[in-house]
């Protein structure tokens, strides 16, 4: 098994949508037996984790570029395109 | 789970505005009058909407979930605005793409991580066209309140069962 991935979950305030997305990710990782460390934060706090993170999952616009992939997590909230989103995240986590 | 303030006086039917800021102002002012948020909330929620949009496409009526930082909030509360005429909100996570919004769920969150189940239930509402249609078309604020309380499993501080 690969080493534990560090996943940042960010939204504008770090309290509402990122809470929902973090929980969904946690469940998803468990179901797929993938070890992840999930860090929930405001999108403005992402740079602080830049050196540690493997993936950024977010519900807001990210204007900066980072060395890790960024995935839009809106589908966790709307259910529209959810299967595709899950697939996309799993693919990154399994890398 | 901590308590969330919600009753029929936080259900605002037929609100009107030229744009999303008008609607947010109207809803935030009501929350402020009831003491759930600070005076700074209205401006903060409008500013945040511009920076981090909260419009969400659904299968039927467009929705938005405006909210802002906890320091502007006195007590957690949720307010629902049903717009007379839909207005455009930028879609969450998009730069400019907009969605025509009929239902606004304004969240005044006072603590960080305690509202997970309420938020999850709210997202379930967004995926349920029948409930969205009911909320958008029902005339009675009390009935709308009852439906939302049921769907969100709210433990209500005031406003009855």
Interface residues (C-beta under 8 A of the other chain):
Chain A: X11 X12 X13 X14 X15 X16 X17 X19 X20 X23 X43 X58 X59 X60 X61 X72 X73 X74 X76 X77 X78 X79 X80
Chain B: X48 X51 X52 X53 X56 X57 X58 X59 X65 X67 X68 X69 X70 X91 X92 X93 X94 X95 X107 X109 X112 X113 X115 X116 X119 X120 X123 X126 X127
